[in-house]
Amino acid sequence: MSMLARREEVIEKEYHVSIYIVIYKFVLGIGEFLLGIAIASFGADIYHSYQLSLLQELSEDPHDLLARVSETVVPNVLTHNTFIILSLIVLGLAKMVGASGLAYKQNWGVDLLVGLTILMAPFQIIGLILDPRWFDFLYLAVGLVIAFYLVEFRPKAWISRVLGFNKS
């Protein structure tokens, strides 16, 4: 039995957490954090390069669908980026901290990650309604399954514990 499989078994027995969930959430957190830093550091350069590429593409084919669609998305991301940068950095850090809490079998790690899932779900659902994509649906579904798994498929008991309704 590999060391990772043994560690997974120990964590699963002691606490309803999978090492794969810890790794998944930590890697997502790193990705979001680094993306926020990259947009903050290189956003203006990327936008300038994007504008040059877009002008060249549209001069070759003024009806290019991909170029026309990107005209509405890319400038919003790269020019109104303060909120996006802060969101990505904070969300990335929160996921890394929550994953660390899970690894150390802390209730606050579960609470943080499930709370982030609940907080982000309405935005993800609205995004799916406005622009349905399989990847976004899969990302939302995996996040919800992980959240339900972390609360042992008893969300009512988790809410009671978090809000302090079942003080013993």
N, C-alpha and C positions, 0 to 999 in steps of 0.2 A: 504494500500500500504506500503510495507516495506521501510525502510530507504535507502537500497541499490537501490531499484527500483526508489525511488524519486530522489536520487542523480544522477542516470543514466539519468533520464528524464531531469533534470536541465542541466547537462553537454551536453547532446545531443542537446538541444535547443540552448544553448549559443555557442556551439563549436562542430564541427563535430567529436566528440570523444565519444567512449563508455567506461564506467567504466570497462567493461569486458576486453577490449583491454588493458587498463592501468594495470589491475591486471595480465593478461596473460604476457605482456611484462616484468612487474616487477618481476614476479615469474621466468620467463625464465632467466632474468638477475641475480637473486639470485642464481639460479641453476648453471649457467655458471661460475659465480664468485667463488662459493664454490667448484666446480669441479676443477677449476684452482688451488685454494689454497690446495685442497686435494692432487692433483698430485704433487704439489711442496713439501708438507709436508711429504707425505707417499709414493711417487713414487718408491723410492729405496726399501722400505720394501715390497710393493706390487709386484714389479718385482721379488724380491728374492722368495717370496711365490709362485708366478706364475711359476717360473723356477722349484721349487721343485714339484709342482703339475703336471706340464707338464712331467717331468721325470718319475714320478710315473705312470701317465696315459699312456705314451708311452711304459713303461716297461710291462704294462698289455696288451696293444693292440697297436703294432707299426704302425698300419694302421688307427688309429682313425682319422676320417675326421676333426672333430672339433678341435682336438689338432693340426693337421697339418695346418689348416687354421689360427688358433690363433697364430701360430709360426711366421707368416708374419706380423700380425697386432700389437699385444701387445708389442713386443720389440720396434717397431718404436715409439709407443705412449709413452712408459715409459722411453726410453733411449734418444730420441731426443725431450725431453719435454720442453726445454726452450721456443721455439717458441709457442708451444701449450699452455703452462702455461700463457705466456704473452697475447696471443690471447684470451684465455678464460677469464682472469681477465679483460682485457680492454673491450672486448665485453660485458661481464656481467655488468661492471660499466656503460658503455654507454647505455645499455638497461634500467638499473635502473634510470639513470639520465633522459633519454628520456621519460620514463613512468611518472616520477615525473613532467616533463615539460608538458606532456599531462594532468595530473591531475590538474595542475594550469593553464590550457588553454593557453599555450605559443606556439607560432609558431615554436620556435626552437626545442621544443619537437617533433613536427611532422617532422620537417626537419631532426633531428637526427635519428629518427627511420626509416623514409623512406630512408634516405641516407644509413643507415646500411643495409637495405634490398637490395638496389641496389648494394651496395658494395659486399655483401655476395652471391647474386644470381648466378653470374658466377661460383663460387666455388661449390655451391650446384648443379647447372646444370651439371657441369663436373662430380661431384660425382655420380649423377643419371645416367649419360651415362655410366660411368665405372662400376658401381655396382648398378643397379636399385633395389630399395626397396620401398615398399608402404609407410612405415613410413616417409622416406626421401622425397618422393613425396608429401605426405600430409603436412609435415612441410613446404616445399617450397610453396605449394599452399596456405596454411593458411597465411603465411608471405606476399605473394603477394596480396592476397585479403585484408588483413589488410592495407597494404601500399596504395592500390587503394582507400579503404574506407577513409583513413586519408586524402587523397588529393581530396576527394569528387568525385572520378572517373573522374577527370580532370587533368591528369598528365601534359599536356601541360601548363595549367594555373599555376600549382605548379612550374614547371621548370622556367617559366617566372618570377614568384615572387622570387624564390630563386636566380636566376641569375640577378635580377634587371632590367628585360626588360620592366616592366610595371610600371615605376615610374610615380606617379601622382603629 
